[in-house]
Amino acid sequence: MGPSSLTMPSSEETPRRRLTGAVVPAVAAAAVAAVATLAFIGLNERGEIAEAPPENCIIEGADEVGGPIELVDSNGRIITQADFAGEPAVIYFGFTHCPDICPTTMYTLAEALNLPGAPDVRTGLISVDPARDTLDVMGAYAATEGFPPGLLGLTGSVAQIDAAKQSFRVYAAQAPIVGAAPDVYNVDHSSLAYVMDGQWRTRSIVRTTGATPEQFARCIAVGLDAAEAP
C-alpha cells in the first residue's frame, strides 16, 4: 500500500483486520495521483521541488477534510474547534471497547510525541460509540497509562458524533457479535489520525495501521511545517 492511499473497510473483514481507513473523496483522488508518481520527486503547489510524503502519511488533499465540532469532555464541558485555537492538535476517532487498533494508535502516538524533537501538540480522542462511551468512561479511558499525557476524551449525543464524523469523513458502523447481548458489539471504523494546525485546518493525515512512532512523528511534523510555509 502506498504512503498516500486510503482503503474503505470491507463489510466482510473482521474488526481487527479492517480498521484501516475510510475512503475520503478528496484524499482518494490525491492517492490516485500519488500512485502514478510513486518513488518520484514532484512539485508542490508553488512549483518547487517537493519530497514525497513520509510513509503512512497523507498530505495532498488533507486540507479538504475536517470541519467544526461540538462535543463534550469528561467534565461535561462543551468543546468546539475554538478550544483548540492557536494550538496544533492530533485528533483520532475511536471507542473505549476497541479491541486493538485504538489502544495501539494511542500508544504509538504517545511514543511518537516522546521522541526527541517531536512537535508539541494537543491530542484528542473522539468516540464513535456514544451509547457506551459516557463522560466517565471516556475520562477513565483517556487517562490510560501509556496514552498521550493530557489526552482529551470527547463524546456527545449521536447527532453530535455524527456531525463530527461527517466533517472528517469518518467511517464507523456497529458490528454485532453473534450470540452476544445487544449491548455487546464491535464498531468497525476507519483508523486515521488528523493533524490540525492552530487554525483547525487539517494539514496531514496519518494512516495509523502499521505506522511506527517515527512515521507518526514525521507526518505530524511535515504537516505542521506545511502550515507554517508562506
Buried (B, 14 or more C-beta within 10 A) or exposed (E): BBBBBBBBBEEEEEBEBBBBBBBBEBBBEBBEEBEEEEEEEEEEEEEEEBEBBBBBBBBBBBBBBBBEBBBBBBEEEEBEBEBBEEEBBBBBBBBBBBEEBBBBBBBBBBBBBEBEEBBEBBBBBBBBBBBBBBBEBBBEBBEBEEBBEEBBBBBBEEEBBBBBBEBBBBBBEEBEEEEEEEEEBBBBBBBBBBBBBBEBBBBBBBBBBEBEBBBBBBBBBBBBEBBEEE
